[in-house]
Amino acid sequence: MRFANRVLLCALAIFVLAGIALGQTPRGEGDPRNLSPSVGTGGSEGGPTGLFTIYDGQTLRKGEFTFGFAYSNFDRDPGNVDITDWIATFNVGLNDHLELFYKTNAYRGIKVNNPQNLSSFYLPNTQGYFSSTLLGSGPAIILAPSGPNVGTLAGTAVFRPPFCPACAPTGALATYYSSGQPFVGFPFTGSLGPNFGVGPGARGTLFGFPGFSVTLGPPTTVGNRFGAADRFPGVGSPVGSILPGIVLATTTLPTTALTLPIIVPVTFTTAPSYLPDAPFVSRLYGESSFNNSVVGAKWRLTGPRNPFGFGFIPFYRWYSDKAKDATGFNQLQRGSGPGANFGDFGLVMFADARLSRSVNVSANLGYILNSNTFRLISGSRVLVRFGPLNM
């Protein structure tokens, strides 16, 4: 009886598969391709059928489906960053014109070779190497701390000195290396900020915040989901976001009748410098898994026998790790992604032409509407993410 049930089950499966095959439009003899999912990464998203980062004009036919697992390694600047992604995909054809796809980033490894070029390495909970044994916070350009005693400096760009007391425990540079941002934990607001070389109660100096201790924040909450980011006094850059501007070189102004020698920045940015793929990465090497997912459809408008393929790919992308708490932000600092809370929307137009049995020409043009990174603790938009135009 058990054997008979298995025979009937096999017969039913054969019948269903035969029916699906009869419902498909056969592929032409001049098109011997075996369709596979695209890999994406580094800009374009993987998932729809295609080759590497290009979407072709074909779709899976009714009843066809594919599984995919791919490896991708690519480099990005600033920071001379090496990124390794392992991509998993699934596609299924609903009819001769429409396929659905799902893609996830199963594993990511990210190695930063030039951390001094990334704003994320200047955050208050991140330290860099001043030597083989000395760690501290590097110099940066930040939005001046806020508060009732700041005066005219509020809302302006200021130079934040480094913080590495062990780099110069005594001598002329001792104050300079003790004036920057001490190590504090996320979400930063209310934590001790830089003293700029002037402690509470010290007066009669040219710069600083005498009379009170500097604290970080609070951030504004006027940013929106797809527009400008909020401002983070004492932490972020003057143009907005939680990421500060970077300082790559300084020089020393000579002594004058009014001042002692002053160290000032000469090579710097007032806007943050970051990677769109991992804007908050602050580890020399970080790992994460299943950090983003994409679901979408590939819709071919021309007929299945037409040598010219044309259509659209709408998709939605969301992220597993977000800046809503210290644990989520820690994953973002491992390079898992931008952590946009609402997710991103993309639309790609594809076209291809079959020139011969062995030659196919494909072209893609798409735009991704990226949402901002949102910090649930304060309701602030941590970073504005510009939507890329992919070609």
C-alpha positions as CSV (number, residue, x, y, z in Angstrom):
1,M,0.0,0.0,0.0
2,R,2.8,2.3,0.9
3,F,4.5,1.6,-2.5
4,A,1.3,2.3,-4.3
5,N,1.0,5.7,-2.6
6,R,4.5,6.6,-3.7
7,V,3.7,5.6,-7.3
8,L,0.6,7.8,-7.3
9,L,2.5,10.7,-5.8
10,C,5.2,10.4,-8.5
11,A,2.5,10.2,-11.2
12,L,0.9,13.3,-9.8
13,A,4.2,15.2,-9.8
14,I,4.9,14.2,-13.4
15,F,1.4,15.3,-14.4
16,V,1.9,18.7,-12.8
17,L,5.3,19.3,-14.3
18,A,4.0,18.2,-17.7
19,G,1.2,20.7,-17.4
20,I,3.6,23.5,-16.5
21,A,5.8,22.7,-19.4
22,L,2.9,22.8,-21.8
23,G,1.9,26.2,-20.4
24,Q,5.4,27.7,-21.2
25,T,6.4,29.4,-24.4
26,P,9.4,27.4,-25.7
27,R,12.6,29.3,-26.0
28,G,14.0,29.9,-29.5
29,E,16.8,27.7,-30.8
30,G,18.8,30.9,-31.3
31,D,18.9,31.6,-27.6
32,P,20.6,28.8,-25.7
33,R,21.1,30.7,-22.4
34,N,20.5,29.2,-19.1
35,L,19.1,32.0,-17.0
36,S,20.6,32.6,-13.6
37,P,20.2,35.4,-10.9
38,S,22.4,38.4,-11.0
39,V,24.9,38.9,-8.2
40,G,24.8,42.7,-7.8
41,T,26.8,44.3,-4.9
42,G,28.8,47.4,-5.1
43,G,25.9,49.5,-6.4
44,S,23.3,47.5,-8.3
45,E,21.2,45.0,-6.3
46,G,21.3,41.3,-7.0
47,G,18.4,39.0,-7.5
48,P,16.8,39.5,-10.9
49,T,18.0,37.2,-13.7
50,G,21.0,38.5,-15.5
51,L,24.8,38.3,-15.4
52,F,26.9,39.6,-12.5
53,T,25.7,43.2,-12.1
54,I,23.7,43.5,-15.3
55,Y,20.0,42.6,-15.7
56,D,19.2,41.1,-19.1
57,G,15.9,41.2,-21.0
58,Q,14.8,37.7,-20.3
59,T,12.6,36.4,-17.5
60,L,11.9,33.0,-16.1
61,R,9.0,31.3,-17.7
62,K,5.9,30.0,-16.0
63,G,6.8,27.4,-13.4
64,E,10.6,27.9,-13.6
65,F,12.6,28.7,-10.5
66,T,16.2,29.1,-9.6
67,F,18.3,29.2,-6.4
68,G,21.6,31.1,-6.3
69,F,24.6,31.5,-4.0
70,A,27.4,33.9,-5.1
71,Y,30.6,35.4,-3.8
72,S,31.6,39.0,-4.6
73,N,34.7,41.0,-3.6
74,F,35.1,44.7,-4.4
75,D,37.0,47.7,-3.2
76,R,35.6,51.1,-2.3
77,D,36.9,54.6,-1.4
78,P,37.2,56.6,0.7
79,G,39.2,54.5,3.1
80,N,40.5,51.9,0.6
81,V,37.9,49.5,1.9
82,D,37.8,45.8,0.8
83,I,34.3,44.3,1.0
84,T,33.4,40.6,0.7
85,D,29.7,39.6,0.3
86,W,28.1,36.2,0.0
87,I,24.7,36.5,-1.7
88,A,21.8,34.1,-1.6
89,T,18.9,34.4,-4.1
90,F,15.6,32.7,-5.1
91,N,13.6,33.4,-8.3
92,V,10.3,32.1,-9.6
93,G,8.5,32.7,-12.9
94,L,4.8,33.4,-12.6
95,N,4.2,33.6,-16.4
96,D,6.2,34.4,-19.6
97,H,6.4,38.1,-18.6
98,L,6.8,38.2,-14.8
99,E,9.3,36.8,-12.3
100,L,9.5,37.4,-8.6
101,F,12.9,37.4,-6.8
102,Y,14.3,37.5,-3.3
103,K,17.9,38.2,-2.3
104,T,19.7,38.4,1.0
105,N,23.3,39.3,2.0
106,A,24.1,36.1,3.9
107,Y,27.5,37.2,5.0
108,R,29.7,40.3,4.8
109,G,33.3,40.9,5.7
110,I,34.7,44.4,5.5
111,K,38.4,45.5,5.9
112,V,39.3,49.1,6.2
113,N,42.9,49.9,5.1
114,N,42.8,53.7,5.5
115,P,40.6,54.5,8.5
116,Q,41.8,58.1,8.8
117,N,39.8,58.9,5.7
118,L,36.4,57.9,7.1
119,S,34.4,60.0,9.5
120,S,33.0,57.0,11.3
121,F,36.5,56.4,12.9
122,Y,36.1,59.9,14.6
123,L,32.9,59.1,16.5
124,P,33.1,59.5,20.3
125,N,32.9,55.7,20.9
126,T,35.8,54.9,18.5
127,Q,39.5,55.2,19.0
128,G,42.4,55.1,16.5
129,Y,46.1,54.3,16.7
130,F,48.5,57.2,17.4
131,S,51.3,54.6,17.6
132,S,51.6,50.8,17.8
133,T,50.5,51.0,21.5
134,L,48.7,54.3,22.0
135,L,45.0,54.7,21.3
136,G,42.9,57.9,21.2
137,S,40.3,60.0,19.5
138,G,41.6,61.8,16.3
139,P,41.1,65.5,15.5
140,A,37.9,66.4,13.7
141,I,35.7,69.3,12.5
142,I,32.4,69.3,14.4
143,L,29.4,71.4,15.0
144,A,30.0,73.5,18.2
145,P,28.3,72.2,21.3
146,S,25.0,73.8,22.2
147,G,23.8,75.3,25.4
148,P,23.2,78.6,27.2
149,N,26.8,79.5,27.7
150,V,28.2,78.8,24.3
151,G,27.5,82.2,22.9
152,T,28.2,83.1,19.3
153,L,30.1,79.8,18.7
154,A,26.8,77.9,18.7
155,G,25.9,76.5,15.2
156,T,29.4,77.1,13.8
157,A,32.2,74.7,12.7
158,V,35.0,74.2,15.3
159,F,38.2,72.3,15.4
160,R,38.1,69.4,17.8
161,P,41.7,68.6,18.9
162,P,42.8,64.9,19.4
163,F,42.4,63.1,22.7
164,C,45.4,61.0,23.6
165,P,46.7,62.0,27.0
166,A,49.4,59.3,27.0
167,C,50.8,60.7,23.7
168,A,52.2,63.8,25.5
169,P,51.7,63.4,29.3
170,T,53.9,66.6,29.9
171,G,55.3,69.4,28.0
172,A,54.0,71.9,25.5
173,L,51.7,69.5,23.8
174,A,50.1,68.0,26.9
175,T,47.1,70.4,26.8
176,Y,46.6,69.9,23.1
177,Y,46.4,66.1,23.4
178,S,44.0,66.3,26.3
179,S,41.6,68.8,24.7
180,G,39.6,66.5,22.4
181,Q,36.8,64.0,22.8
182,P,37.1,61.3,25.5
183,F,35.7,57.9,24.9
184,V,32.0,57.7,25.6
185,G,29.3,55.2,24.6
186,F,26.4,55.4,22.2
187,P,24.0,57.3,22.0
188,F,26.4,60.1,23.1
189,T,23.8,62.7,24.1
190,G,24.5,64.0,27.6
191,S,28.0,62.5,27.7
192,L,31.2,64.5,28.4
193,G,32.4,66.3,25.3
194,P,35.7,67.9,24.4
195,N,37.1,70.7,26.5
196,F,39.1,72.4,23.7
197,G,41.9,73.1,26.2
198,V,39.8,75.1,28.6
199,G,38.4,73.6,31.8
200,P,35.5,74.9,33.8
201,G,36.2,78.2,35.4
202,A,39.1,79.2,33.2
203,R,38.6,82.7,31.8
204,G,40.6,85.3,29.8
205,T,41.5,82.9,27.0
206,L,40.9,83.2,23.2
207,F,39.0,80.0,22.7
208,G,37.0,77.5,24.7
209,F,34.0,77.2,27.0
210,P,35.0,78.6,30.4
211,G,32.6,78.2,33.2
212,F,30.9,74.9,32.4
213,S,31.7,71.4,31.2
214,V,30.8,70.6,27.6
215,T,28.3,67.9,27.0
216,L,27.2,66.3,23.7
217,G,23.9,67.0,22.1
218,P,21.0,67.1,22.2
219,P,20.4,66.6,18.5
220,T,17.7,68.3,16.5
221,T,14.6,66.4,15.4
222,V,13.5,68.3,12.3
223,G,15.0,66.0,9.7
224,N,12.7,63.7,7.7
225,R,12.6,60.3,6.2
226,F,14.0,61.1,2.8
227,G,15.3,64.7,3.2
228,A,17.9,66.4,5.3
229,A,19.6,64.8,8.3
230,D,19.4,66.3,11.8
231,R,22.3,68.1,13.5
232,F,24.3,66.7,16.4
233,P,26.1,69.5,18.4
234,G,29.4,68.4,19.7
235,V,29.4,65.2,17.7
236,G,28.5,65.6,14.0
237,S,29.6,67.8,11.1
238,P,28.4,71.4,10.7
239,V,26.3,70.4,7.6
240,G,24.4,67.7,9.5
241,S,24.4,64.0,10.4
242,I,26.1,62.3,13.4
243,L,29.4,61.9,11.4
244,P,32.0,64.6,11.9
245,G,34.3,66.2,9.3
246,I,37.8,64.8,9.2
247,V,41.2,66.4,9.8
248,L,44.1,65.0,7.8
249,A,46.9,67.5,8.6
250,T,47.6,70.3,11.0
251,T,50.2,73.1,11.4
252,T,51.4,75.3,14.2
253,L,50.9,79.0,14.1
254,P,53.9,80.9,15.7
255,T,53.8,82.8,19.0
256,T,52.3,86.3,18.8
257,A,52.0,89.1,21.3
258,L,48.7,87.7,22.4
259,T,48.9,84.0,22.0
260,L,51.2,81.0,22.5
261,P,51.8,78.7,19.5
262,I,48.4,77.4,18.3
263,I,47.8,74.1,16.3
264,V,45.2,74.6,13.5
265,P,44.0,72.2,10.8
266,V,45.2,72.8,7.2
267,T,43.7,69.7,5.4
268,F,40.2,68.9,6.5
269,T,36.6,68.5,5.5
270,T,33.5,70.2,7.1
271,A,31.2,67.5,5.5
272,P,31.4,63.9,6.6
273,S,33.5,61.4,4.5
274,Y,31.8,57.9,4.4
275,L,31.0,54.8,2.5
276,P,27.4,54.6,1.2
277,D,27.5,50.8,1.8
278,A,28.7,51.1,5.4
279,P,28.7,54.7,6.5
280,F,29.3,53.9,10.2
281,V,32.0,51.3,10.0
282,S,34.6,51.9,12.7
283,R,36.4,48.5,12.9
284,L,39.5,47.7,10.9
285,Y,37.8,44.4,10.2
286,G,34.1,43.6,10.8
287,E,31.8,40.8,10.0
288,S,28.0,40.6,9.9
289,S,25.3,38.3,8.5
290,F,21.9,38.6,6.9
291,N,22.2,42.4,7.1
292,N,19.9,43.3,4.2
293,S,17.2,41.7,2.0
294,V,15.6,42.7,-1.3
295,V,12.3,41.6,-2.7
296,G,11.0,42.6,-6.1
297,A,9.7,41.7,-9.6
298,K,11.0,41.6,-13.1
299,W,8.4,42.5,-15.6
300,R,9.1,42.1,-19.4
301,L,6.8,44.1,-21.6
302,T,7.7,42.6,-24.9
303,G,6.7,39.1,-26.0
304,P,8.8,36.0,-25.1
305,R,9.7,35.4,-28.8
306,N,10.7,39.0,-29.5
307,P,14.5,39.3,-29.8
308,F,14.2,42.7,-28.2
309,G,13.5,42.6,-24.5
310,F,12.3,45.6,-22.5
311,G,10.8,46.1,-19.1
312,F,11.0,47.3,-15.5
313,I,12.3,46.0,-12.1
314,P,10.7,47.5,-9.1
315,F,12.1,46.4,-5.7
316,Y,12.1,47.1,-2.0
317,R,15.3,46.8,0.2
318,W,15.3,46.6,4.0
319,Y,18.0,46.2,6.7
320,S,18.2,44.0,9.7
321,D,20.4,46.2,11.8
322,K,19.4,49.7,12.8
323,A,20.6,52.6,15.0
324,K,17.7,52.2,17.4
325,D,19.9,51.0,20.3
326,A,23.6,50.4,21.2
327,T,23.4,46.8,20.0
328,G,22.1,47.8,16.6
329,F,24.6,50.6,16.2
330,N,27.4,48.3,17.1
331,Q,26.4,46.1,14.1
332,L,26.4,49.2,11.9
333,Q,29.9,50.0,13.2
334,R,30.9,46.5,12.1
335,G,30.0,47.5,8.6
336,S,26.7,45.7,8.3
337,G,25.1,48.5,6.3
338,P,23.5,52.0,6.6
339,G,20.7,50.9,8.9
340,A,17.9,52.8,7.2
341,N,14.7,52.1,9.3
342,F,12.1,52.6,6.6
343,G,14.0,50.8,3.8
344,D,14.7,51.8,0.2
345,F,12.7,51.8,-3.0
346,G,14.3,51.1,-6.4
347,L,13.1,51.1,-10.0
348,V,15.3,49.8,-12.9
349,M,14.6,49.9,-16.6
350,F,16.2,47.1,-18.6
351,A,16.6,46.5,-22.3
352,D,18.5,43.9,-24.4
353,A,18.8,42.8,-28.0
354,R,19.7,39.3,-29.2
355,L,22.2,40.0,-32.1
356,S,23.1,36.4,-32.7
357,R,23.2,33.0,-31.0
358,S,26.3,34.0,-29.0
359,V,26.0,37.8,-28.8
360,N,23.6,39.7,-26.6
361,V,23.6,43.4,-25.7
362,S,22.0,44.6,-22.4
363,A,21.5,48.1,-20.9
364,N,20.1,49.1,-17.5
365,L,19.1,52.5,-16.1
366,G,17.8,52.7,-12.5
367,Y,17.3,54.9,-9.5
368,I,17.1,54.0,-5.8
369,L,15.3,56.2,-3.3
370,N,17.2,55.8,-0.1
371,S,15.6,56.5,3.3
372,N,17.6,58.1,6.1
373,T,19.1,56.4,9.1
374,F,16.8,57.0,12.0
375,R,17.8,56.9,15.7
376,L,14.8,55.7,17.7
377,I,16.2,56.9,21.0
378,S,15.9,60.6,20.2
379,G,13.8,60.5,17.0
380,S,16.7,62.1,15.1
381,R,17.8,61.3,11.5
382,V,21.4,60.2,11.9
383,L,22.5,60.4,8.3
384,V,21.1,61.6,4.9
385,R,21.6,59.0,2.2
386,F,21.6,60.2,-1.4
387,G,19.8,58.0,-3.9
388,P,22.3,56.7,-6.6
389,L,21.6,56.6,-10.3
390,N,22.7,53.2,-11.6
391,M,23.7,52.6,-15.2
